[in-house]
Amino acid sequence: MRDRPLSGIRILDLTRLLPGPVCTLHLADFGAEVIKVEDTGLGDYARGLGVPPGILAPIFVAINRNKKSISVDLKKKVGKEIFNTLLKSANVVVEGFRPGVMERLGLDYKSCKKINPGIVYCSISGFGQDGPYKYKAGHDINYIGYAGVLDQIGLSGGSPAIPNIQIGDIMGGALVPAMSILAVLLESQRTGEGRYIDVSMTDAVISHNYQALSSLVSVGVAGKRGSDLLSGKVPCYSTYETKDHKYVAVGALEKKFWDNLCHVLKRPDLKRHHWQNETADFELAKKELGHVFSRESQAYWVRVFDKEDCCVSPIISLDEALCDPQIQKREMIFSTEHPISGRSLQFATPFKMTDYEVSEDIPAPKQGQHTKAILEEIGFSEDDIKRFGDAIRF
């Protein structure tokens, strides 16, 4: 087995909760050494979300595998000494504080660059490092609200629907930073120079809001909730309730798929109601399809469309998805035994590559679990560690 792509890369992760740790999870799975730099107080408070004291929350366990933890008080002089020593051997710093916090600590990009010119420094925040909202507090619901995305989610005439996957946090606070870090790492390996990366979760979401942008350009206004091409306007791209009160998803956007769907359902009269036909009656076709699908169970329709090229699929829960043969074949879930929390389910990486296999080499760490070992590795003696006193925790 070859080394993983990011073997030898050291990342200092000062983020917590969801966005940043998911970003560094992907980088850790690529083989980077990710060191969680936590304070000596609460640390990453995702550890205790919704669980009794002494147990690690399932979400913390899932997004912090293959990471180490050093607990240090960065507000103290010796804490900065530790961080700056660690910085000399690092390739990447990822932080998720509000703008200005790292500068007040004396650990902003300009300060870090003086110590390590090749450092790749990524700041993840809700609204970015400038602009009138840069100091605003927020969460995913706020970011996708400002980005014009939440307004698009939900049924026509209804309230906005809050998604249970955090679009701003994952797209904006995890995937975009990870992509940016990898790009600058590649450049840094060539030039020896790092860069500063400013990621706004709101920016990242709005920059991917293509369907609404298309409507805005075409007709001068973004489509109303539930009334755009991909949000429920057309019968060939919609959801339908089945007899057992479950649902199927129809994604027959292309005419060939729509025609085949109408053929399978023995409703050739509905073929003329494809979205590209100017005389189509969308409401009529949706109503008729609703009647058809409501006559049989979801399982029945799964059997009917199993071999048909129509883009029809069941809408299933996560526990059902994990039992689905496609998800299982792709090995997208695996189980581990955490030394504190016991059995844990983990999502595998969403990429497959040659000579690579995802694994949990290091379970999600206790706060400060690796403090002493890391300090010794970067050259601090036993006397130094004693000298640090309550500025560290292990």
Secondary structure, 3 states (H helix, E strand, C coil): CCCCCCCCCEEEECCCCCHHHHHHHHHHHCCCEEEEEECCCCCCHHHHCCCCCCCCCHHHHHHCCCEEEEEECCCCHHHHHHHHHHHHCCCEEEECCCCCHHHHHCCCHHHHHHHCCCCEEEEEECCCCCCCCCCCCCCHHHHHHHCCCHHHCCCCCCCCCCCCCCHHHHHHHHHHHHHHHHHHHHHHHHHCCCCEEEEEHHHHHHCCCHHHHHHHHHHCCCCCCCCCHHHHHCCCEEEEECCCCCEEEEECCCHHHHHHHHHHCCCHHHHHHCCCCCCCCHHHHHHHHHHHHCCCCHHHHHHHHCCCCCCEEEECCHHHHCCCHHHHHCCCEEEEEECCCEEEEEECCCCCCCCCCCCCCCCCCCCCCCHHHHHHHCCCCHHHHHHHHHHEEC
